[in-house]
Amino acid sequence: MVHNGPWEIVRQVHHHQMQCFKKFLDVFQAPTDASGATLLDRSCILGLSEYSEGNRHSVSELPILLVGGG
């Protein structure tokens, strides 16, 4: 799909995946331990997407998130 578009569908798929990633992070943010820290505070989570301009066969412009306090 990312080799020749349609780009609007690619954006929609990526948006959906990021919404799912947010829900995943919300689960890590909810519980706290005795010190008040969350699981997310004590984690290091890598979130990334393979969606870029596939027709260029490049690794540039790939969205990458590093989340958490670990």
HELIX and SHEET records of a PDB file:
HELIX    1   1 TRP A    7  GLN A   29  1                                  23    
HELIX    2   2 GLY A   54  ARG A   56  5                                   3    
SHEET    1   A 2 ILE A  45  LEU A  48  0                                        
SHEET    2   A 2 ILE A  64  VAL A  67 -1                                        
END                                                                             
